[in-house]
Amino acid sequence: MADTDIDRARQDLPAPSLPDALRVWAQIGILSFGGPTAQIALMHRVIVDEKKWLSEEQYLNALSFCMLLPGPEAMQLATYVGWRLHGIAGGLAAGLLFVLPGALVVLALAMVYAAFGNVPVVEAVFFGIKSAVLVIVVEALLRIARRALKRLEHWLIAALSFVAIFFLALPFPLIVLLAALYGFLRAGGASADSAVAPVPVRVRLGQTVRTVAVWLVIWIAPLAALTAVLGRGQVLSELGWFFSKLAVVTFGGAYAVLAYMGQDVVVRYGWLDAGQMMDGLGLAETTPGPLILVTEFVGYLAAYQRAGGIAWLMGPAGAMVALWATFAPCFLWIFTGAPYIEWINAQPRLKGALSAIIAAVVGVILNLALWFALHVFFRTVELVAIGPLRLWTPDLATLEWRVVVLAAIAGFLLLVRHWSIPRVLAASAALALALRFIAA
């Protein structure tokens, strides 16, 4: 706390009171629609332009640091700024207020979806949402590719990552590890001219070790206790460890999470089907907060659908476990790494590893888009194995022409007319309802 106060005094920045900061973080949490790009822009406008709590350079350094981390970069950026302003209490408040409004909305929508998902009108709405979500994933792929694929080697990393996950079914964590290793070693060959001046670290190693130990216990101990009580094979235990693993390896934002989570949730565990996964993403796209809140939807449905007579209890419990395993690690990453942020941004090897990881994520998101497209456009899709190759093969006779039409319209509205994501989703849902009534 003292260190952050000294930093602020040295930089002559205005120091808001904690209640004032809480009001701002609550407003940001409620207004944080539109995914990480819109959320980061919103925080920049409020924190840098309006409140002047951070300088432009400090904000960009913090953003670069958060992009090095697994998990939702916008939520972690808010946590960092809160920490810089008011220490641990400020970081916790900023991170929680960024997540909680959207989490409450997603929980309510998941409850409605689980209870009434088979109503024809509701099914028609989600039919339209699924068609639009496919285009949203493609738009995210294009946006990330423009940012990430700056050199030929980045294109090659993206292509190899796509082949590895789509045709060879290699684990996403392995792909991330190999890309990071390549980028780390490749950056070691940078010329001395590109080196930056060393940046001193103003935190003791013992303090860092204590921070890591405390937050590891906060994160892992409840999940370990849950497993000890319920057993490892119970759905809540499986959700906790699955989403904890996800929190460690999902660099590249929410779409990278989906790329890893989607097929495991549907194919490996059988918790949801492909349509439910896309419905969950559609719900997360229309609510405030990070898109990674789709994990809460998955946790709710996975527990609800395996609960027997206590679905009313298991659904919310699954959502809580998913939220805990997804977001508790974010505080570990920020509170451990925040004192090192200037030093980290001066390390070319770490920047090289991040560049390679983001390039690999492009290939992984392409896999996600193609996998979603096959499962949305066709009612029947089978996984065919040919030696080491794995290939998703659709039954062409089961093509859903209505999805093709809705996806084409959504693509026009999003990519050509540049409508906002909530407007595109609302238009697709309305068109799907109209098609339902015409067919009736």
Secondary structure, 3 states (H helix, E strand, C coil): CHHHHHHHHHHCCCCCCHHHHHHHHHHHHHHCCCHHHHHHHHHHHHHHHHCCCCCHHHHHHHHHHHHCCCCCHHHHHHHHHHHHHHHHHHHHHHHHHHHHHHHHHHHHHHHHHHHHCCCHHHHHHHHHHHHHHHHHHHHHHHHHHHHHCCCHHHHHHHHHHHHHHHCCCCCHHHHHHHHHHHHHHHHCCCCHHHCCCCCCCCCCHHHHHHHHHHHHHHHHHHHHHHHHHHCCCCHHHHHHHHHHHHHHHCCCCHHHHHHHHHHHHHHHCCCCCHHHHHHHHHHHHCCCCCHHHHHHHHHHHHHHCCCHHHHHHHHHHHHHHHHHHHHHHHHHHHHHHHHHHHHHCCCHHHHHHHHHHHHHHHHHHHHHHHHHHHHHHECCEEEEEECCEEEEEECHHHECHHHHHHHHHHHHHHHHCCCCHHHHHHHHHHHHHHHHHHHC
